[in-house]
């Protein structure tokens, strides 16, 4: 459980760095984006690439990018 939270936070942080949103999101949002993005990414793109804590890393990062983009679209600053 703890390992999944740590990997989720890292996935969220990588996705935030790719989308240039890393400075505006906190640790809790990184975990949220990583875990939800992992579920979305693996359901959309499959389970290819290396995996940690049961999460395929590349589809998880792609899913987290989608989550960050949707949250930014809905709640972003204007």
PDB file of N, CA, C and O in Angstrom:
ATOM      1  N   UNK A   1       0.823  -1.195   0.000  1.00  0.00           N
ATOM      2  CA  UNK A   1       0.000   0.000   0.000  1.00  0.00           C
ATOM      3  C   UNK A   1       0.872   1.266   0.000  1.00  0.00           C
ATOM      4  O   UNK A   1       0.657   2.169  -0.809  1.00  0.00           O
ATOM      5  N   UNK A   2       1.830   1.326   0.885  1.00  0.00           N
ATOM      6  CA  UNK A   2       2.726   2.489   0.948  1.00  0.00           C
ATOM      7  C   UNK A   2       3.532   2.593  -0.343  1.00  0.00           C
ATOM      8  O   UNK A   2       3.736   3.684  -0.876  1.00  0.00           O
ATOM      9  N   UNK A   3       3.989   1.436  -0.841  1.00  0.00           N
ATOM     10  CA  UNK A   3       4.770   1.420  -2.072  1.00  0.00           C
ATOM     11  C   UNK A   3       3.954   1.973  -3.235  1.00  0.00           C
ATOM     12  O   UNK A   3       4.489   2.702  -4.070  1.00  0.00           O
ATOM     13  N   UNK A   4       2.665   1.636  -3.302  1.00  0.00           N
ATOM     14  CA  UNK A   4       1.798   2.149  -4.366  1.00  0.00           C
ATOM     15  C   UNK A   4       1.645   3.665  -4.273  1.00  0.00           C
ATOM     16  O   UNK A   4       1.626   4.350  -5.295  1.00  0.00           O
ATOM     17  N   UNK A   5       1.535   4.190  -3.055  1.00  0.00           N
ATOM     18  CA  UNK A   5       1.428   5.641  -2.877  1.00  0.00           C
ATOM     19  C   UNK A   5       2.702   6.353  -3.314  1.00  0.00           C
ATOM     20  O   UNK A   5       2.648   7.420  -3.926  1.00  0.00           O
ATOM     21  N   UNK A   6       3.844   5.757  -2.996  1.00  0.00           N
ATOM     22  CA  UNK A   6       5.124   6.359  -3.385  1.00  0.00           C
ATOM     23  C   UNK A   6       5.280   6.360  -4.901  1.00  0.00           C
ATOM     24  O   UNK A   6       5.670   7.371  -5.485  1.00  0.00           O
ATOM     25  N   UNK A   7       4.976   5.236  -5.541  1.00  0.00           N
ATOM     26  CA  UNK A   7       5.083   5.152  -7.000  1.00  0.00           C
ATOM     27  C   UNK A   7       4.057   6.080  -7.650  1.00  0.00           C
ATOM     28  O   UNK A   7       4.356   6.723  -8.656  1.00  0.00           O
ATOM     29  N   UNK A   8       2.841   6.153  -7.079  1.00  0.00           N
ATOM     30  CA  UNK A   8       1.832   7.082  -7.596  1.00  0.00           C
ATOM     31  C   UNK A   8       2.294   8.522  -7.518  1.00  0.00           C
ATOM     32  O   UNK A   8       2.059   9.302  -8.440  1.00  0.00           O
ATOM     33  N   UNK A   9       2.955   8.884  -6.415  1.00  0.00           N
ATOM     34  CA  UNK A   9       3.477  10.243  -6.274  1.00  0.00           C
ATOM     35  C   UNK A   9       4.566  10.518  -7.309  1.00  0.00           C
ATOM     36  O   UNK A   9       4.621  11.613  -7.870  1.00  0.00           O
ATOM     37  N   UNK A  10       5.423   9.546  -7.566  1.00  0.00           N
ATOM     38  CA  UNK A  10       6.470   9.731  -8.568  1.00  0.00           C
ATOM     39  C   UNK A  10       5.892   9.841  -9.972  1.00  0.00           C
ATOM     40  O   UNK A  10       6.353  10.657 -10.770  1.00  0.00           O
ATOM     41  N   UNK A  11       4.886   9.027 -10.280  1.00  0.00           N
ATOM     42  CA  UNK A  11       4.244   9.108 -11.592  1.00  0.00           C
ATOM     43  C   UNK A  11       3.583  10.471 -11.766  1.00  0.00           C
ATOM     44  O   UNK A  11       3.697  11.089 -12.824  1.00  0.00           O
ATOM     45  N   UNK A  12       2.889  10.944 -10.722  1.00  0.00           N
ATOM     46  CA  UNK A  12       2.269  12.266 -10.777  1.00  0.00           C
ATOM     47  C   UNK A  12       3.282  13.384 -10.923  1.00  0.00           C
ATOM     48  O   UNK A  12       3.043  14.355 -11.642  1.00  0.00           O
ATOM     49  N   UNK A  13       4.420  13.250 -10.241  1.00  0.00           N
ATOM     50  CA  UNK A  13       5.463  14.272 -10.339  1.00  0.00           C
ATOM     51  C   UNK A  13       6.080  14.309 -11.740  1.00  0.00           C
ATOM     52  O   UNK A  13       6.349  15.387 -12.270  1.00  0.00           O
ATOM     53  N   UNK A  14       6.303  13.142 -12.335  1.00  0.00           N
ATOM     54  CA  UNK A  14       6.849  13.089 -13.693  1.00  0.00           C
ATOM     55  C   UNK A  14       5.848  13.700 -14.678  1.00  0.00           C
ATOM     56  O   UNK A  14       6.227  14.483 -15.550  1.00  0.00           O
ATOM     57  N   UNK A  15       4.579  13.341 -14.535  1.00  0.00           N
ATOM     58  CA  UNK A  15       3.563  13.901 -15.433  1.00  0.00           C
ATOM     59  C   UNK A  15       3.436  15.409 -15.240  1.00  0.00           C
ATOM     60  O   UNK A  15       3.230  16.137 -16.211  1.00  0.00           O
ATOM     61  N   UNK A  16       3.555  15.891 -14.000  1.00  0.00           N
ATOM     62  CA  UNK A  16       3.515  17.326 -13.743  1.00  0.00           C
ATOM     63  C   UNK A  16       4.697  18.046 -14.356  1.00  0.00           C
ATOM     64  O   UNK A  16       4.559  19.165 -14.851  1.00  0.00           O
ATOM     65  N   UNK A  17       5.864  17.410 -14.325  1.00  0.00           N
ATOM     66  CA  UNK A  17       7.047  18.012 -14.940  1.00  0.00           C
ATOM     67  C   UNK A  17       6.916  18.060 -16.465  1.00  0.00           C
ATOM     68  O   UNK A  17       7.358  19.020 -17.096  1.00  0.00           O
ATOM     69  N   UNK A  18       6.319  17.041 -17.049  1.00  0.00           N
ATOM     70  CA  UNK A  18       6.131  17.017 -18.502  1.00  0.00           C
ATOM     71  C   UNK A  18       5.152  18.102 -18.935  1.00  0.00           C
ATOM     72  O   UNK A  18       5.343  18.732 -19.975  1.00  0.00           O
ATOM     73  N   UNK A  19       4.101  18.324 -18.141  1.00  0.00           N
ATOM     74  CA  UNK A  19       3.075  19.315 -18.501  1.00  0.00           C
ATOM     75  C   UNK A  19       3.382  20.705 -17.951  1.00  0.00           C
ATOM     76  O   UNK A  19       2.562  21.612 -18.095  1.00  0.00           O
ATOM     77  N   UNK A  20       4.531  20.891 -17.330  1.00  0.00           N
ATOM     78  CA  UNK A  20       4.933  22.161 -16.714  1.00  0.00           C
ATOM     79  C   UNK A  20       3.960  22.621 -15.636  1.00  0.00           C
ATOM     80  O   UNK A  20       3.734  23.823 -15.491  1.00  0.00           O
ATOM     81  N   UNK A  21       3.380  21.702 -14.881  1.00  0.00           N
ATOM     82  CA  UNK A  21       2.469  22.019 -13.786  1.00  0.00           C
ATOM     83  C   UNK A  21       3.038  21.576 -12.442  1.00  0.00           C
ATOM     84  O   UNK A  21       2.321  21.575 -11.442  1.00  0.00           O
ATOM     85  N   UNK A  22       4.307  21.201 -12.405  1.00  0.00           N
ATOM     86  CA  UNK A  22       4.871  20.625 -11.188  1.00  0.00           C
ATOM     87  C   UNK A  22       4.951  21.623 -10.041  1.00  0.00           C
ATOM     88  O   UNK A  22       4.871  21.222  -8.880  1.00  0.00           O
ATOM     89  N   UNK A  23       5.107  22.914 -10.334  1.00  0.00           N
ATOM     90  CA  UNK A  23       5.230  23.881  -9.240  1.00  0.00           C
ATOM     91  C   UNK A  23       3.882  24.249  -8.635  1.00  0.00           C
ATOM     92  O   UNK A  23       3.833  24.728  -7.502  1.00  0.00           O
ATOM     93  N   UNK A  24       2.781  24.035  -9.365  1.00  0.00           N
ATOM     94  CA  UNK A  24       1.479  24.457  -8.869  1.00  0.00           C
ATOM     95  C   UNK A  24       0.697  23.342  -8.195  1.00  0.00           C
ATOM     96  O   UNK A  24      -0.366  23.602  -7.631  1.00  0.00           O
ATOM     97  N   UNK A  25       1.185  22.115  -8.233  1.00  0.00           N
ATOM     98  CA  UNK A  25       0.460  21.017  -7.607  1.00  0.00           C
ATOM     99  C   UNK A  25       1.241  20.504  -6.410  1.00  0.00           C
ATOM    100  O   UNK A  25       2.469  20.586  -6.370  1.00  0.00           O
ATOM    101  N   UNK A  26       0.522  19.981  -5.450  1.00  0.00           N
ATOM    102  CA  UNK A  26       1.148  19.495  -4.230  1.00  0.00           C
ATOM    103  C   UNK A  26       1.338  17.989  -4.246  1.00  0.00           C
ATOM    104  O   UNK A  26       1.061  17.313  -5.237  1.00  0.00           O
ATOM    105  N   UNK A  27       1.810  17.495  -3.137  1.00  0.00           N
ATOM    106  CA  UNK A  27       2.090  16.069  -3.007  1.00  0.00           C
ATOM    107  C   UNK A  27       0.812  15.234  -3.092  1.00  0.00           C
ATOM    108  O   UNK A  27       0.808  14.177  -3.724  1.00  0.00           O
ATOM    109  N   UNK A  28      -0.264  15.694  -2.466  1.00  0.00           N
ATOM    110  CA  UNK A  28      -1.520  14.948  -2.490  1.00  0.00           C
ATOM    111  C   UNK A  28      -2.052  14.865  -3.922  1.00  0.00           C
ATOM    112  O   UNK A  28      -2.530  13.811  -4.341  1.00  0.00           O
ATOM    113  N   UNK A  29      -1.976  15.960  -4.672  1.00  0.00           N
ATOM    114  CA  UNK A  29      -2.428  15.922  -6.058  1.00  0.00           C
ATOM    115  C   UNK A  29      -1.535  15.030  -6.908  1.00  0.00           C
ATOM    116  O   UNK A  29      -2.026  14.370  -7.824  1.00  0.00           O
ATOM    117  N   UNK A  30      -0.236  14.994  -6.626  1.00  0.00           N
ATOM    118  CA  UNK A  30       0.654  14.087  -7.355  1.00  0.00           C
ATOM    119  C   UNK A  30       0.242  12.635  -7.133  1.00  0.00           C
ATOM    120  O   UNK A  30       0.214  11.843  -8.076  1.00  0.00           O
ATOM    121  N   UNK A  31      -0.078  12.285  -5.882  1.00  0.00           N
ATOM    122  CA  UNK A  31      -0.519  10.923  -5.587  1.00  0.00           C
ATOM    123  C   UNK A  31      -1.834  10.634  -6.301  1.00  0.00           C
ATOM    124  O   UNK A  31      -1.996   9.572  -6.903  1.00  0.00           O
ATOM    125  N   UNK A  32      -2.778  11.580  -6.235  1.00  0.00           N
ATOM    126  CA  UNK A  32      -4.062  11.420  -6.905  1.00  0.00           C
ATOM    127  C   UNK A  32      -3.874  11.242  -8.408  1.00  0.00           C
ATOM    128  O   UNK A  32      -4.433  10.318  -9.000  1.00  0.00           O
ATOM    129  N   UNK A  33      -3.093  12.118  -9.023  1.00  0.00           N
ATOM    130  CA  UNK A  33      -2.877  12.050 -10.470  1.00  0.00           C
ATOM    131  C   UNK A  33      -2.162  10.757 -10.849  1.00  0.00           C
ATOM    132  O   UNK A  33      -2.464  10.162 -11.883  1.00  0.00           O
ATOM    133  N   UNK A  34      -1.226  10.323 -10.029  1.00  0.00           N
ATOM    134  CA  UNK A  34      -0.491   9.090 -10.322  1.00  0.00           C
ATOM    135  C   UNK A  34      -1.360   7.850 -10.228  1.00  0.00           C
ATOM    136  O   UNK A  34      -1.308   6.988 -11.105  1.00  0.00           O
ATOM    137  N   UNK A  35      -2.163   7.751  -9.168  1.00  0.00           N
ATOM    138  CA  UNK A  35      -2.989   6.553  -8.992  1.00  0.00           C
ATOM    139  C   UNK A  35      -4.154   6.513  -9.971  1.00  0.00           C
ATOM    140  O   UNK A  35      -4.408   5.478 -10.589  1.00  0.00           O
ATOM    141  N   UNK A  36      -4.867   7.628 -10.119  1.00  0.00           N
ATOM    142  CA  UNK A  36      -5.982   7.667 -11.069  1.00  0.00           C
ATOM    143  C   UNK A  36      -5.455   7.573 -12.493  1.00  0.00           C
ATOM    144  O   UNK A  36      -6.034   6.882 -13.331  1.00  0.00           O
ATOM    145  N   UNK A  37      -4.357   8.267 -12.765  1.00  0.00           N
ATOM    146  CA  UNK A  37      -3.745   8.200 -14.087  1.00  0.00           C
ATOM    147  C   UNK A  37      -3.255   6.804 -14.428  1.00  0.00           C
ATOM    148  O   UNK A  37      -3.298   6.394 -15.588  1.00  0.00           O
ATOM    149  N   UNK A  38      -2.793   6.077 -13.431  1.00  0.00           N
ATOM    150  CA  UNK A  38      -2.374   4.699 -13.656  1.00  0.00           C
ATOM    151  C   UNK A  38      -3.549   3.832 -14.082  1.00  0.00           C
ATOM    152  O   UNK A  38      -3.431   3.037 -15.015  1.00  0.00           O
ATOM    153  N   UNK A  39      -4.669   3.980 -13.411  1.00  0.00           N
ATOM    154  CA  UNK A  39      -5.857   3.201 -13.765  1.00  0.00           C
ATOM    155  C   UNK A  39      -6.353   3.576 -15.164  1.00  0.00           C
ATOM    156  O   UNK A  39      -6.686   2.701 -15.963  1.00  0.00           O
ATOM    157  N   UNK A  40      -6.399   4.865 -15.453  1.00  0.00           N
ATOM    158  CA  UNK A  40      -6.872   5.316 -16.771  1.00  0.00           C
ATOM    159  C   UNK A  40      -5.887   4.907 -17.863  1.00  0.00           C
ATOM    160  O   UNK A  40      -6.294   4.397 -18.907  1.00  0.00           O
ATOM    161  N   UNK A  41      -4.609   5.127 -17.630  1.00  0.00           N
ATOM    162  CA  UNK A  41      -3.605   4.809 -18.637  1.00  0.00           C
ATOM    163  C   UNK A  41      -3.533   3.327 -18.957  1.00  0.00           C
ATOM    164  O   UNK A  41      -3.395   2.945 -20.120  1.00  0.00           O
ATOM    165  N   UNK A  42      -3.626   2.488 -17.928  1.00  0.00           N
ATOM    166  CA  UNK A  42      -3.561   1.058 -18.174  1.00  0.00           C
ATOM    167  C   UNK A  42      -4.821   0.537 -18.842  1.00  0.00           C
ATOM    168  O   UNK A  42      -4.762  -0.435 -19.596  1.00  0.00           O
ATOM    169  N   UNK A  43      -5.957   1.164 -18.580  1.00  0.00           N
ATOM    170  CA  UNK A  43      -7.174   0.718 -19.260  1.00  0.00           C
ATOM    171  C   UNK A  43      -7.194   1.187 -20.716  1.00  0.00           C
ATOM    172  O   UNK A  43      -7.742   0.501 -21.579  1.00  0.00           O
ATOM    173  N   UNK A  44      -6.604   2.341 -20.993  1.00  0.00           N
ATOM    174  CA  UNK A  44      -6.578   2.844 -22.373  1.00  0.00           C
ATOM    175  C   UNK A  44      -5.438   2.249 -23.199  1.00  0.00           C
ATOM    176  O   UNK A  44      -5.634   1.880 -24.357  1.00  0.00           O
ATOM    177  N   UNK A  45      -4.243   2.155 -22.601  1.00  0.00           N
ATOM    178  CA  UNK A  45      -3.048   1.809 -23.362  1.00  0.00           C
ATOM    179  C   UNK A  45      -2.497   0.420 -23.066  1.00  0.00           C
ATOM    180  O   UNK A  45      -1.579  -0.025 -23.756  1.00  0.00           O
ATOM    181  N   UNK A  46      -3.019  -0.273 -22.075  1.00  0.00           N
ATOM    182  CA  UNK A  46      -2.556  -1.619 -21.753  1.00  0.00           C
ATOM    183  C   UNK A  46      -1.446  -1.624 -20.719  1.00  0.00           C
ATOM    184  O   UNK A  46      -1.189  -0.619 -20.056  1.00  0.00           O
ATOM    185  N   UNK A  47      -0.794  -2.771 -20.591  1.00  0.00           N
ATOM    186  CA  UNK A  47       0.215  -2.984 -19.549  1.00  0.00           C
ATOM    187  C   UNK A  47       1.596  -3.207 -20.147  1.00  0.00           C
ATOM    188  O   UNK A  47       2.261  -4.179 -19.789  1.00  0.00           O
ATOM    189  N   UNK A  48       2.043  -2.352 -21.034  1.00  0.00           N
ATOM    190  CA  UNK A  48       3.347  -2.514 -21.661  1.00  0.00           C
ATOM    191  C   UNK A  48       4.388  -1.672 -20.939  1.00  0.00           C
ATOM    192  O   UNK A  48       4.054  -0.713 -20.243  1.00  0.00           O
ATOM    193  N   UNK A  49       5.625  -2.033 -21.107  1.00  0.00           N
ATOM    194  CA  UNK A  49       6.722  -1.300 -20.483  1.00  0.00           C
ATOM    195  C   UNK A  49       7.031  -1.819 -19.096  1.00  0.00           C
ATOM    196  O   UNK A  49       6.379  -2.743 -18.610  1.00  0.00           O
ATOM    197  N   UNK A  50       8.019  -1.226 -18.465  1.00  0.00           N
ATOM    198  CA  UNK A  50       8.398  -1.671 -17.121  1.00  0.00           C
ATOM    199  C   UNK A  50       7.298  -1.351 -16.114  1.00  0.00           C
ATOM    200  O   UNK A  50       6.509  -0.428 -16.313  1.00  0.00           O
ATOM    201  N   UNK A  51       7.256  -2.126 -15.033  1.00  0.00           N
ATOM    202  CA  UNK A  51       6.228  -1.892 -14.026  1.00  0.00           C
ATOM    203  C   UNK A  51       6.828  -1.935 -12.628  1.00  0.00           C
ATOM    204  O   UNK A  51       7.785  -2.663 -12.362  1.00  0.00           O
ATOM    205  N   UNK A  52       6.244  -1.142 -11.749  1.00  0.00           N
ATOM    206  CA  UNK A  52       6.579  -1.118 -10.327  1.00  0.00           C
ATOM    207  C   UNK A  52       5.281  -1.088  -9.546  1.00  0.00           C
ATOM    208  O   UNK A  52       4.343  -0.384  -9.919  1.00  0.00           O
ATOM    209  N   UNK A  53       5.224  -1.845  -8.472  1.00  0.00           N
ATOM    210  CA  UNK A  53       4.058  -1.886  -7.583  1.00  0.00           C
ATOM    211  C   UNK A  53       2.779  -2.186  -8.348  1.00  0.00           C
ATOM    212  O   UNK A  53       1.716  -1.665  -8.011  1.00  0.00           O
ATOM    213  N   UNK A  54       2.875  -3.020  -9.374  1.00  0.00           N
ATOM    214  CA  UNK A  54       1.709  -3.401 -10.153  1.00  0.00           C
ATOM    215  C   UNK A  54       1.235  -2.360 -11.143  1.00  0.00           C
ATOM    216  O   UNK A  54       0.155  -2.510 -11.714  1.00  0.00           O
ATOM    217  N   UNK A  55       2.013  -1.301 -11.366  1.00  0.00           N
ATOM    218  CA  UNK A  55       1.634  -0.245 -12.298  1.00  0.00           C
ATOM    219  C   UNK A  55       2.637  -0.206 -13.444  1.00  0.00           C
ATOM    220  O   UNK A  55       3.839  -0.060 -13.220  1.00  0.00           O
ATOM    221  N   UNK A  56       2.146  -0.337 -14.661  1.00  0.00           N
ATOM    222  CA  UNK A  56       3.001  -0.177 -15.836  1.00  0.00           C
ATOM    223  C   UNK A  56       3.337   1.303 -15.958  1.00  0.00           C
ATOM    224  O   UNK A  56       2.436   2.137 -16.043  1.00  0.00           O
ATOM    225  N   UNK A  57       4.612   1.634 -15.968  1.00  0.00           N
ATOM    226  CA  UNK A  57       5.039   3.027 -15.816  1.00  0.00           C
ATOM    227  C   UNK A  57       4.671   3.921 -16.994  1.00  0.00           C
ATOM    228  O   UNK A  57       4.154   5.018 -16.785  1.00  0.00           O
ATOM    229  N   UNK A  58       4.918   3.489 -18.214  1.00  0.00           N
ATOM    230  CA  UNK A  58       4.669   4.362 -19.362  1.00  0.00           C
ATOM    231  C   UNK A  58       3.174   4.654 -19.569  1.00  0.00           C
ATOM    232  O   UNK A  58       2.810   5.817 -19.738  1.00  0.00           O
ATOM    233  N   UNK A  59       2.301   3.643 -19.563  1.00  0.00           N
ATOM    234  CA  UNK A  59       0.875   3.972 -19.657  1.00  0.00           C
ATOM    235  C   UNK A  59       0.372   4.781 -18.463  1.00  0.00           C
ATOM    236  O   UNK A  59      -0.541   5.595 -18.604  1.00  0.00           O
ATOM    237  N   UNK A  60       0.962   4.560 -17.292  1.00  0.00           N
ATOM    238  CA  UNK A  60       0.554   5.310 -16.104  1.00  0.00           C
ATOM    239  C   UNK A  60       0.901   6.788 -16.220  1.00  0.00           C
ATOM    240  O   UNK A  60       0.108   7.648 -15.838  1.00  0.00           O
ATOM    241  N   UNK A  61       2.086   7.080 -16.748  1.00  0.00           N
ATOM    242  CA  UNK A  61       2.478   8.480 -16.941  1.00  0.00           C
ATOM    243  C   UNK A  61       1.573   9.141 -17.981  1.00  0.00           C
ATOM    244  O   UNK A  61       1.164  10.290 -17.810  1.00  0.00           O
ATOM    245  N   UNK A  62       1.263   8.420 -19.051  1.00  0.00           N
ATOM    246  CA  UNK A  62       0.350   8.972 -20.059  1.00  0.00           C
ATOM    247  C   UNK A  62      -1.035   9.232 -19.466  1.00  0.00           C
ATOM    248  O   UNK A  62      -1.651  10.258 -19.753  1.00  0.00           O
ATOM    249  N   UNK A  63      -1.517   8.317 -18.651  1.00  0.00           N
ATOM    250  CA  UNK A  63      -2.804   8.514 -17.983  1.00  0.00           C
ATOM    251  C   UNK A  63      -2.774   9.670 -17.007  1.00  0.00           C
ATOM    252  O   UNK A  63      -3.751  10.411 -16.899  1.00  0.00           O
ATOM    253  N   UNK A  64      -1.661   9.841 -16.284  1.00  0.00           N
ATOM    254  CA  UNK A  64      -1.537  10.959 -15.353  1.00  0.00           C
ATOM    255  C   UNK A  64      -1.497  12.293 -16.098  1.00  0.00           C
ATOM    256  O   UNK A  64      -2.019  13.292 -15.603  1.00  0.00           O
ATOM    257  N   UNK A  65      -0.888  12.318 -17.273  1.00  0.00           N
ATOM    258  CA  UNK A  65      -0.896  13.530 -18.099  1.00  0.00           C
ATOM    259  C   UNK A  65      -2.328  13.871 -18.492  1.00  0.00           C
ATOM    260  O   UNK A  65      -2.715  15.039 -18.492  1.00  0.00           O
ATOM    261  N   UNK A  66      -3.108  12.855 -18.825  1.00  0.00           N
ATOM    262  CA  UNK A  66      -4.515  13.080 -19.161  1.00  0.00           C
ATOM    263  C   UNK A  66      -5.274  13.633 -17.962  1.00  0.00           C
ATOM    264  O   UNK A  66      -6.063  14.566 -18.105  1.00  0.00           O
ATOM    265  N   UNK A  67      -5.040  13.062 -16.774  1.00  0.00           N
ATOM    266  CA  UNK A  67      -5.716  13.532 -15.557  1.00  0.00           C
ATOM    267  C   UNK A  67      -5.350  14.981 -15.271  1.00  0.00           C
ATOM    268  O   UNK A  67      -6.227  15.787 -14.958  1.00  0.00           O
ATOM    269  N   UNK A  68      -4.077  15.325 -15.372  1.00  0.00           N
ATOM    270  CA  UNK A  68      -3.639  16.696 -15.106  1.00  0.00           C
ATOM    271  C   UNK A  68      -4.253  17.655 -16.121  1.00  0.00           C
ATOM    272  O   UNK A  68      -4.670  18.755 -15.761  1.00  0.00           O
ATOM    273  N   UNK A  69      -4.309  17.247 -17.385  1.00  0.00           N
ATOM    274  CA  UNK A  69      -4.902  18.113 -18.415  1.00  0.00           C
ATOM    275  C   UNK A  69      -6.389  18.340 -18.164  1.00  0.00           C
ATOM    276  O   UNK A  69      -6.877  19.458 -18.331  1.00  0.00           O
ATOM    277  N   UNK A  70      -7.108  17.305 -17.768  1.00  0.00           N
ATOM    278  CA  UNK A  70      -8.541  17.442 -17.508  1.00  0.00           C
ATOM    279  C   UNK A  70      -8.795  18.323 -16.272  1.00  0.00           C
ATOM    280  O   UNK A  70      -9.672  19.186 -16.284  1.00  0.00           O
ATOM    281  N   UNK A  71      -8.018  18.091 -15.214  1.00  0.00           N
ATOM    282  CA  UNK A  71      -8.181  18.911 -14.003  1.00  0.00           C
ATOM    283  C   UNK A  71      -7.820  20.359 -14.293  1.00  0.00           C
ATOM    284  O   UNK A  71      -8.486  21.275 -13.810  1.00  0.00           O
ATOM    285  N   UNK A  72      -6.773  20.572 -15.078  1.00  0.00           N
ATOM    286  CA  UNK A  72      -6.390  21.929 -15.441  1.00  0.00           C
ATOM    287  C   UNK A  72      -7.447  22.598 -16.321  1.00  0.00           C
ATOM    288  O   UNK A  72      -7.689  23.799 -16.200  1.00  0.00           O
ATOM    289  N   UNK A  73      -8.068  21.829 -17.194  1.00  0.00           N
ATOM    290  CA  UNK A  73      -9.134  22.357 -18.035  1.00  0.00           C
ATOM    291  C   UNK A  73     -10.350  22.750 -17.205  1.00  0.00           C
ATOM    292  O   UNK A  73     -10.965  23.789 -17.446  1.00  0.00           O
ATOM    293  N   UNK A  74     -10.694  21.912 -16.225  1.00  0.00           N
ATOM    294  CA  UNK A  74     -11.885  22.185 -15.410  1.00  0.00           C
ATOM    295  C   UNK A  74     -11.651  23.240 -14.325  1.00  0.00           C
ATOM    296  O   UNK A  74     -12.507  24.092 -14.086  1.00  0.00           O
ATOM    297  N   UNK A  75     -10.489  23.177 -13.672  1.00  0.00           N
ATOM    298  CA  UNK A  75     -10.245  24.048 -12.514  1.00  0.00           C
ATOM    299  C   UNK A  75      -9.074  24.991 -12.700  1.00  0.00           C
ATOM    300  O   UNK A  75      -8.659  25.642 -11.741  1.00  0.00           O
ATOM    301  N   UNK A  76      -8.524  25.086 -13.914  1.00  0.00           N
ATOM    302  CA  UNK A  76      -7.342  25.898 -14.147  1.00  0.00           C
ATOM    303  C   UNK A  76      -7.601  27.392 -13.963  1.00  0.00           C
ATOM    304  O   UNK A  76      -8.728  27.879 -14.052  1.00  0.00           O
ATOM    305  N   UNK A  77      -6.516  28.078 -13.707  1.00  0.00           N
ATOM    306  CA  UNK A  77      -6.604  29.537 -13.567  1.00  0.00           C
ATOM    307  C   UNK A  77      -6.721  30.180 -14.926  1.00  0.00           C
ATOM    308  O   UNK A  77      -6.168  29.690 -15.910  1.00  0.00           O
ATOM    309  N   UNK A  78      -7.434  31.264 -14.973  1.00  0.00           N
ATOM    310  CA  UNK A  78      -7.642  31.939 -16.251  1.00  0.00           C
ATOM    311  C   UNK A  78      -6.797  33.181 -16.352  1.00  0.00           C
ATOM    312  O   UNK A  78      -6.843  33.880 -17.364  1.00  0.00           O
TER     313      UNK A  78
END
